[in-house]
Amino acid sequence: MASSSSTTTSHFYRTHVIPSCSSSSSSKNYRTAHNFPSRTIRPCIRKASVVESALHSPSVPFPKHPYHSHEITKEDKAIPQKWNLLQKAAASALDMVENDLLSLESKHPLAKTSDPAVQIAGNFAPVPEQSVRHNLPVCGTIPDHIAGVYVRNGANPLFEPTAGHHLFDGDGMVHAVTINGNSVSYACKYTETERLVQERDLGRPVFPKAIGELHGHSGIARLALFYARGLFGLVDQSHGIGVANAGLVYFNGRLLAMSEDDLPYHVRVKSAGDLETIGRFDFDSQLQSTMIAHPKLDPVSGELFALSYDVIKKPYLKYFRFSKDGEKSDDVEIPLEIPTMTHDFAITENFVVIPDQQVVFKLQEMIKGGSPVMYDKNKMSRFGILPKYAKDSSDIIWVESPETFCFHLWNAWEEPESDEIVIIGSCMTPPDSIFNESDESLESVLSEIRLNLKTGKSTRRAIMKPSEQVNIEVGMVNRKLLGRKTRYAYFAIAEPWPKVSGIAKIDLLTGESQNVYYGDKRYGGEPFFLPSDSDQEDEGYIMAFVHDEKTWKSELQIINAVSMELEATVKLPSRVPYGFHGTFISSEELAQQV
């Protein structure tokens, strides 16, 4: 892994640390367990408000390292009264089988990528739901331009894992900060997926965890157990098994929470700032397949572009779009020989850019005792360029890009004068290190990839200089320019991986970077760039959740994207775990919610 550059300064960098906006009450050292006392803090600006700190919100307990599974007992489960005698007998028998499986699994150490003591430790650990809290303390002044709600998704397991668990396996929880001038509220709620509702009724986790549990022979056994429970009507997988924990998009009057293993879920922001799940959303019966968590909203046409992939049967990948009014196009089947992990893609003014990379799904590897998600070194990475309004895949142009794996693509645009498509993405090495344990340190390099549509050749270069390289991950460009040429982008500095120690504003043309760091033991997540009404590309504000691991308190920081100076800090009443992706919904858009 590239070393942290928090102490590195060069003429290409303007590096500084964002100061903490502290309250007047001193901070006590937090206890190592998650049983924290309540306390009060004095607001930074408001006069008579008393706010409970993040220390008042304990996390859901998680296993301590080394992790040991426990036997499923009557205390762990609920037997629904609606079950008949056959179902109750089947449930007991299958629980006995699961206990035997857990006993066998406990004899083998878990990899770090599936050990819950690693994956949900510290501020990766879950928190309880928080109903809306108003009149939060604000340090500084929130710019008048910011009016609406900032929402961010994340994984927040409802139940303690009984076996392996990966960070991506957790139930989806949306955190919402509603801003109206310097009046701010906060709430966090689970997205009420079909999976979460059933497990909550049963009183324990029963749905298989795609990354943490489905490895080797025990993974096959867990799938068999799950389908056996379905056969007896103990669980119902027909309405989806997804967690809706990754992406968020506001489209056609709806906030949609997404993970690539299911349909989106419609989440409504209530007028008081609270959240409620309306339900699984199929675009009025138009969408019959899953949708990845990174659909692209075209800022000019208002259309939404998306992909869906299948790991079992062909077609392994499909492309489709929605008009700004929500009318779905026909599916375009993308020809792939094997199912490929397609977490993200890109759009330009006239094309969609579809990666076909080296992280693939090979379910047969479970029979051999391995992981079904793997790096295929014999596969050639490539990108498919398809016209946005194609009726089929006959016009797709494939351009090879050797040894390229981008988990996220930040933008793409056309340069007709050179017959090239330019892609900005973070290239990750080893490609499958997020999913499978590796002795090699992970590197995530911000890269420019050029695909020549005439010659069929590609080039790739690191945007930052080698001496200034840091791990660059979750971030974005000005969303008003998505699919068009952009100069600036805003990213998380993922150091020390997987924590985020600061924000990098990067000039994509020169590679120059303005870095800000949160400070000692303070870490954040994805920076969200909210553009102003100006035509200046980088004029706007960056919003990011930041957590202090010394005081165990969280806040929302608002940073001027031009000067990279802190404008305001909102003190939050609950700890916000490190999470995934977010968006901003303006007050005008909120008024138009379906």
C-alpha positions in Angstrom: 0.0 0.0 0.0 1.2 3.5 -0.7 2.3 5.2 2.4 0.3 7.9 4.0 1.3 11.4 2.9 -0.2 13.3 5.8 3.3 14.6 6.6 4.3 15.2 3.0 4.1 18.7 1.5 5.3 19.7 -2.0 4.6 22.5 -4.4 1.9 20.4 -5.9 0.1 20.1 -2.5 -1.6 22.6 -0.3 -2.0 20.4 2.8 -3.6 21.3 6.1 -5.6 19.8 8.9 -9.2 20.8 9.5 -9.5 21.8 13.1 -12.1 20.3 15.4 -15.0 22.4 16.5 -15.0 21.3 20.2 -17.6 21.9 22.8 -17.0 23.6 26.1 -17.2 20.3 28.1 -14.1 18.2 28.2 -14.0 14.8 26.6 -13.5 11.6 28.6 -11.7 8.6 27.3 -14.2 6.2 25.8 -14.4 2.7 27.2 -13.2 -0.2 25.2 -16.6 -1.9 25.2 -19.6 -0.2 23.6 -21.5 0.5 26.8 -21.0 4.3 27.0 -22.5 6.6 29.6 -24.8 9.5 28.6 -23.5 13.0 28.9 -24.3 16.5 27.7 -22.4 19.1 25.7 -22.8 22.8 25.4 -23.8 23.9 21.9 -21.2 25.8 19.9 -23.8 28.5 18.8 -27.2 27.9 20.2 -27.8 29.1 23.7 -30.1 26.8 25.7 -30.0 23.5 23.9 -28.8 20.3 25.5 -27.7 17.6 23.2 -26.7 14.0 24.0 -23.3 13.1 22.5 -22.5 10.1 20.4 -21.3 8.4 23.6 -25.0 8.0 24.5 -25.6 5.8 21.5 -24.0 2.4 22.1 -23.3 0.2 19.0 -25.0 -3.1 18.6 -22.7 -5.6 20.3 -20.2 -7.4 18.0 -17.9 -10.3 18.7 -14.4 -9.7 20.1 -11.4 -11.1 18.4 -10.8 -14.0 18.0 -14.4 -14.6 16.9 -16.2 -17.7 18.1 -19.6 -18.7 16.9 -22.3 -19.7 19.3 -25.0 -22.3 19.3 -28.5 -21.3 18.2 -30.8 -21.5 21.2 -34.4 -20.7 21.9 -33.2 -17.2 23.0 -31.7 -16.6 19.6 -34.9 -17.3 17.6 -38.6 -16.6 17.5 -41.0 -19.3 16.4 -43.8 -17.6 14.5 -47.3 -18.6 15.7 -48.4 -18.8 12.1 -46.2 -21.8 11.5 -47.9 -25.2 11.4 -46.6 -28.3 13.1 -44.6 -29.5 10.0 -43.0 -26.1 9.7 -42.0 -26.0 13.4 -40.5 -29.5 13.2 -38.6 -28.5 10.0 -37.4 -25.3 11.6 -36.0 -27.3 14.6 -34.4 -29.9 12.4 -32.7 -27.3 10.2 -31.6 -25.3 13.3 -29.8 -28.5 14.5 -28.1 -28.8 11.1 -27.0 -25.2 11.3 -25.6 -25.7 14.8 -23.6 -28.6 13.6 -22.3 -26.4 10.7 -21.4 -23.6 13.1 -19.5 -26.1 15.3 -17.5 -27.3 12.3 -16.8 -23.8 11.2 -15.6 -22.7 14.6 -12.7 -25.1 14.3 -11.3 -23.1 11.4 -10.0 -19.5 11.7 -11.8 -16.9 9.6 -10.0 -14.8 7.0 -9.8 -11.1 7.8 -12.2 -10.4 5.0 -14.9 -12.5 6.7 -14.1 -12.1 10.3 -16.8 -9.9 12.0 -14.3 -8.9 14.7 -12.3 -7.2 12.0 -15.0 -6.2 9.5 -17.3 -4.4 12.0 -14.8 -3.3 14.7 -14.5 0.2 16.0 -16.5 2.8 14.1 -17.4 0.2 11.5 -19.7 -1.3 14.1 -23.5 -0.8 13.8 -25.6 1.7 15.7 -29.3 1.7 16.7 -31.8 3.7 14.8 -32.1 7.4 15.8 -35.4 9.2 15.4 -35.2 12.8 14.2 -33.3 15.2 16.5 -33.8 18.9 15.9 -31.8 22.1 16.7 -28.4 20.5 16.5 -25.4 22.7 17.5 -23.5 24.3 14.6 -20.0 25.8 14.6 -19.5 28.4 11.9 -22.1 29.4 9.4 -23.8 27.1 6.9 -23.8 28.7 3.5 -27.2 29.9 2.3 -26.8 27.8 -0.9 -27.2 24.6 1.2 -30.9 23.9 1.8 -32.2 20.4 1.8 -31.1 17.0 3.1 -27.7 15.2 2.8 -28.3 11.5 2.9 -25.7 8.7 3.1 -26.0 5.0 3.0 -24.1 2.3 4.9 -24.0 -1.2 6.2 -25.4 -1.6 9.7 -26.1 -5.3 10.6 -29.2 -5.6 12.7 -28.1 -8.8 14.4 -24.7 -10.1 15.6 -23.3 -12.4 12.9 -23.4 -16.1 13.8 -20.7 -16.9 11.2 -18.6 -15.0 8.7 -19.4 -11.4 7.9 -18.0 -8.9 5.4 -18.5 -5.2 5.8 -20.6 -5.2 2.6 -23.0 -7.8 4.1 -24.6 -5.5 6.6 -28.2 -4.3 6.5 -28.7 -0.9 4.9 -29.1 2.2 7.1 -29.6 5.7 5.8 -28.3 8.7 7.7 -30.0 12.1 7.0 -29.0 15.6 7.9 -31.6 18.2 7.0 -30.5 21.8 6.7 -32.6 24.9 6.7 -30.3 27.8 7.2 -28.5 27.2 10.5 -31.4 25.0 11.7 -30.2 21.4 11.4 -31.8 18.0 12.2 -30.5 14.4 12.1 -32.0 10.9 11.8 -30.9 7.5 10.9 -33.1 4.6 10.0 -32.8 1.1 8.6 -34.1 0.6 5.0 -36.9 -1.9 5.6 -35.8 -4.5 3.1 -37.7 -7.8 2.7 -34.7 -9.5 4.2 -34.5 -7.2 7.3 -38.2 -7.5 8.0 -38.2 -11.3 7.9 -35.0 -11.6 10.0 -36.4 -9.2 12.6 -39.6 -11.2 12.8 -37.5 -14.4 13.3 -35.2 -12.7 15.8 -31.9 -13.7 14.2 -30.1 -13.7 10.8 -31.1 -16.5 8.4 -30.4 -15.1 4.9 -27.0 -16.0 3.6 -24.4 -13.3 3.5 -23.0 -13.2 0.0 -19.4 -12.3 0.8 -18.8 -13.3 4.4 -20.5 -16.7 4.4 -20.6 -18.2 0.9 -17.1 -19.7 0.8 -16.3 -23.3 0.1 -18.3 -26.3 1.3 -19.8 -24.5 4.3 -21.1 -21.9 1.8 -22.8 -24.6 -0.2 -24.3 -26.0 3.0 -25.6 -22.5 4.0 -27.3 -22.1 0.6 -28.8 -25.5 1.0 -30.1 -24.6 4.4 -31.6 -21.4 3.2 -33.4 -23.0 0.2 -34.6 -25.8 2.5 -36.1 -23.1 4.8 -37.7 -21.6 1.8 -39.1 -24.9 0.7 -41.0 -25.3 4.0 -42.2 -21.6 4.0 -40.0 -20.5 6.9 -38.5 -17.7 4.8 -39.6 -16.1 1.5 -36.9 -15.2 -1.0 -39.3 -14.4 -3.8 -39.4 -10.7 -2.9 -35.7 -10.2 -2.9 -32.7 -10.9 -0.6 -30.8 -7.6 -1.0 -29.6 -5.3 1.8 -29.9 -1.9 0.0 -26.8 -0.6 1.8 -24.6 0.9 -0.9 -25.9 3.6 -3.3 -28.5 6.4 -3.1 -30.0 8.3 -6.0 -32.8 10.8 -6.1 -34.8 10.3 -9.4 -38.2 11.3 -10.5 -39.4 12.3 -7.1 -38.0 9.3 -5.2 -35.0 8.6 -3.1 -33.8 5.1 -4.0 -31.5 3.0 -1.8 -29.6 0.3 -3.7 -27.4 -2.7 -3.6 -26.6 -4.7 -6.7 -28.3 -7.9 -5.4 -31.9 -6.6 -5.6 -34.3 -4.0 -6.8 -34.0 -0.5 -5.3 -36.0 0.5 -2.2 -38.0 3.7 -2.1 -37.1 5.7 1.0 -39.1 8.9 1.8 -37.7 11.9 3.7 -40.6 13.1 5.9 -41.3 16.7 6.3 -39.8 16.8 9.9 -36.6 15.2 8.6 -37.3 11.6 9.6 -37.1 8.7 7.2 -39.5 5.9 6.2 -39.3 3.0 3.8 -42.1 3.0 1.3 -41.1 -0.4 -0.2 -39.2 -2.3 -2.8 -39.5 -0.3 -6.1 -39.8 -1.9 -9.5 -40.6 1.3 -11.5 -44.3 0.4 -11.7 -43.6 -3.2 -12.7 -41.2 -2.3 -15.4 -38.0 -3.6 -13.7 -37.9 -7.4 -13.3 -34.2 -7.8 -12.5 -31.7 -6.5 -10.0 -30.1 -3.1 -10.6 -26.5 -2.1 -9.6 -26.0 0.5 -6.9 -24.4 3.1 -9.2 -26.9 4.1 -11.8 -26.0 7.3 -13.7 -28.2 10.4 -13.8 -27.6 12.4 -16.9 -27.5 16.1 -15.9 -28.7 17.3 -19.3 -31.4 14.8 -20.3 -32.5 13.9 -16.8 -32.4 10.2 -17.8 -31.2 7.4 -15.5 -28.9 4.8 -16.9 -28.3 1.5 -15.2 -26.9 -2.1 -15.4 -28.0 -5.4 -14.0 -25.9 -8.5 -13.6 -26.6 -12.1 -13.0 -24.1 -14.6 -11.5 -26.0 -17.8 -12.5 -27.6 -17.7 -15.9 -27.2 -15.8 -19.2 -27.5 -13.0 -20.0 -24.9 -12.2 -17.3 -25.2 -8.5 -17.9 -28.0 -6.2 -19.2 -28.1 -2.4 -19.9 -31.2 -0.3 -19.7 -32.3 3.3 -19.1 -35.2 5.3 -17.8 -36.6 8.5 -19.2 -36.8 11.5 -16.9 -40.4 10.5 -16.3 -39.5 6.9 -15.3 -40.3 5.0 -18.5 -38.0 2.1 -18.9 -36.3 1.1 -22.2 -36.0 -2.5 -23.3 -33.1 -4.4 -21.9 -29.9 -4.6 -24.0 -28.1 -7.9 -23.4 -24.3 -7.4 -23.1 -22.5 -10.5 -24.4 -20.2 -12.0 -21.7 -18.8 -15.5 -21.5 -18.6 -15.6 -17.7 -20.4 -13.5 -15.0 -18.2 -10.5 -14.1 -18.4 -8.2 -11.1 -19.7 -5.0 -12.6 -20.0 -2.7 -9.6 -19.9 0.5 -11.6 -19.8 1.9 -15.1 -19.8 5.4 -16.8 -21.7 7.5 -19.2 -20.6 10.1 -21.7 -22.7 12.5 -23.8 -23.5 9.8 -26.3 -22.2 6.5 -24.9 -22.2 4.2 -22.0 -18.9 2.7 -20.9 -19.2 -0.9 -19.5 -16.2 -2.6 -17.8 -15.6 -6.3 -18.2 -12.7 -6.9 -15.8 -10.9 -9.7 -14.1 -12.9 -10.1 -10.9 -15.4 -12.8 -11.8 -18.0 -15.1 -10.3 -17.1 -18.8 -10.5 -19.6 -20.7 -8.3 -17.8 -23.9 -9.0 -14.9 -22.7 -6.9 -17.1 -23.3 -3.8 -17.0 -27.1 -4.6 -13.2 -26.9 -4.5 -13.4 -25.1 -1.1 -12.7 -21.6 -2.4 -14.5 -18.3 -2.9 -16.9 -17.8 -5.8 -15.6 -14.2 -6.2 -12.1 -14.4 -7.6 -9.4 -12.8 -9.7 -9.1 -14.5 -13.1 -5.5 -13.8 -14.2 -6.1 -15.4 -17.6 -9.0 -13.0 -18.4 -8.3 -9.8 -20.4 -9.8 -6.7 -19.0 -11.7 -4.6 -21.4 -14.3 -1.8 -21.8 -17.3 -1.9 -24.0 -18.5 1.4 -25.6 -22.2 1.3 -26.5 -24.4 4.1 -27.9 -26.7 5.3 -25.2 -29.8 4.6 -27.2 -28.8 1.3 -28.8 -31.5 -1.3 -29.2 -29.1 -4.2 -29.0 -25.4 -4.9 -28.5 -24.4 -5.1 -32.2 -22.8 -1.7 -32.1 -20.7 -2.3 -29.0 -17.0 -1.6 -29.4 -14.7 -3.6 -27.1 -11.3 -2.0 -26.2 -8.8 -4.1 -24.2 -7.1 -2.5 -21.2 -4.7 -5.1 -19.7 -4.5 -5.6 -15.9 -7.1 -2.9 -15.2 -9.6 -3.3 -12.4 -11.5 -0.2 -11.3 -14.0 -0.8 -8.6 -15.4 2.7 -9.2 -15.4 4.9 -12.3 -15.7 8.6 -11.5 -16.4 10.1 -14.9 -15.9 9.7 -18.6 -16.2 11.9 -21.6 -15.6 12.0 -25.4 -12.7 13.6 -27.2 -13.8 13.5 -30.8 -10.6 15.1 -32.1 -8.6 12.0 -31.1 -11.4 9.5 -31.4 -11.0 8.7 -27.7 -13.1 8.0 -24.7 -11.5 9.2 -21.5 -12.3 7.4 -18.3 -11.3 8.5 -14.8 -11.3 5.6 -12.3 -9.5 4.2 -9.3 -7.5 1.2 -10.3 -7.1 -1.3 -7.5 -4.3 -3.9 -6.9 -4.8 -6.7 -6.0 -8.1 -6.6 -7.8 -10.0 -8.9 -5.4 -8.3 -7.8 -2.2 -11.6 -6.4 -0.9 -13.2 -9.8 -1.1 -10.3 -12.3 -0.5 -7.4 -12.0 2.0 -4.1 -11.2 0.4 -0.5 -10.8 1.6 -0.1 -7.9 -0.8 -0.9 -4.4 0.4 -3.8 -2.8 -1.4 -3.2 0.1 -3.7 -6.0 2.3 -5.3 -4.5 4.6 -7.9 -6.5 7.4 -9.5 -6.0 6.8 -13.2 -6.8 8.2 -16.6 -7.7 5.5 -19.1 -8.0 6.4 -22.8 -9.8 4.2 -25.2 -9.2 4.8 -28.9 -12.4 3.9 -30.9 -10.6 3.9 -34.2 -7.5 1.9 -33.4 -9.0 -0.3 -30.6 -6.0 0.5 -28.4 -5.9 1.8 -24.8 -3.5 3.7 -22.6 -3.5 4.2 -18.8 -1.6 6.6 -16.6 -1.6 7.5 -12.9 -2.9 11.1 -12.5 -0.9 11.8 -9.3 2.9 11.7 -9.2 4.4 8.5 -7.7 6.0 10.4 -4.9 2.6 11.9 -4.0 0.5 8.8 -4.5 -2.0 8.0 -1.8 -4.9 5.6 -1.9 -7.8 7.4 -3.6 -11.3 6.0 -3.4 -14.9 7.0 -2.9 -15.6 10.5 -4.4 -17.1 12.4 -7.3 -16.9 15.1 -9.9 -19.3 18.1 -10.2 -22.6 16.1 -10.9 -23.8 18.9 -13.2 -20.9 17.8 -15.6 -21.3 14.0 -15.3 -20.4 12.5 -18.7 -18.7 15.7 -19.8 -15.1 16.8 -19.5 -14.2 17.8 -16.0 -11.1 19.2 -14.5 -11.7 18.7 -10.7 -12.7 15.8 -8.6 -13.1 15.2 -4.9 -12.0 12.0 -3.2 -11.5 10.2 0.1 -7.8 9.7 1.1 -8.1 6.1 2.1 -5.2 6.0 4.4 -4.6 4.0 6.5 -6.8 1.6 4.4 -9.7 1.2 4.8 -10.1 4.3 7.0 -10.4 7.8 5.4 -8.0 10.4 6.9 -8.9 13.3 4.7 -10.2 14.8 1.4 -8.2 15.3 -1.8 -9.3 17.9 -4.4 -7.5 16.8 -7.5 -6.8 18.7 -10.7 -7.3 15.9 -13.3 -5.3 17.8 -15.9 -2.2 18.6 -13.9 -2.4 16.0 -11.1 -2.0 18.7 -8.5 -3.9 18.0 -5.2 -5.2 20.1 -2.4 -5.4 17.8 0.6 -7.1 18.4 4.0 -6.7 16.0 6.9 -9.2 15.6 9.7 -6.6 15.3 12.4 -5.3 12.7 14.9 -7.6 9.7 15.2 -10.3 11.5 13.2 -11.6 9.7 10.1 -14.4 10.2 7.5 -15.9 8.7 4.4 -17.1 9.7 1.0 -16.9 13.5 0.4 -20.0 14.7 -1.4 -19.5 17.8 -3.7 -22.6 20.1 -3.9 -22.0 22.6 -6.8 -23.2 26.1 -6.5 -25.3 27.9 -9.2 -22.1 29.4 -10.7 -20.6 28.3 -14.0 -17.2 27.8 -12.2 -16.7 24.1 -12.0 -15.2 23.9 -8.6 -17.4 26.4 -6.9 -19.5 24.7 -4.2 -19.2 22.9 -1.0 -17.9 19.5 0.2 -19.9 17.6 2.8 -18.6 14.7 4.8 -19.3 12.8 8.0 -16.2 12.7 10.4 -15.8 10.6 13.5 -13.4 11.2 16.3 -12.1 7.9 17.7 -10.8 9.6 20.8 -14.0 11.2 21.9 -16.2 8.7 20.0 -18.3 11.6 18.6 -19.4 12.3 15.0 -20.1 15.5 13.0 -20.9 16.7 9.6 -18.3 19.0 8.1 -19.0 21.5 5.3 -15.9 22.7 3.4 -15.6 25.4 0.8 -14.5 23.6 -2.3 -12.5 26.5 -3.8 -10.4 27.4 -0.7 -10.7 24.0 1.0 -11.4 25.8 4.3 -13.9 24.6 6.8 -17.1 26.7 6.7 -19.3 24.9 9.3 -19.5 21.8 11.5 -22.7 20.2 12.7 -22.4 18.2 15.9 -24.4 15.0 15.7 -26.4 13.3 18.5 -25.4 9.8 17.4 -22.2 8.1 16.3 -22.2 7.7 12.5 -20.3 4.5 11.3 -18.0 4.7 8.3 -20.2 4.0 5.3 -20.6 4.1 1.6 -22.3 6.5 -0.8 -24.6 9.5 -0.5 -26.4 12.3 -2.3 -28.1 15.6 -1.6 -31.7 16.4 -2.2 -32.6 20.1 -2.4 -35.5 21.6 -0.6 -37.2 22.2 -4.0 -36.8 18.5 -4.8 -38.0 17.4 -1.4 -41.2 19.4 -2.0 -41.8 17.2 -5.1 -41.4 13.8 -3.5 -43.8 11.1 -4.7 
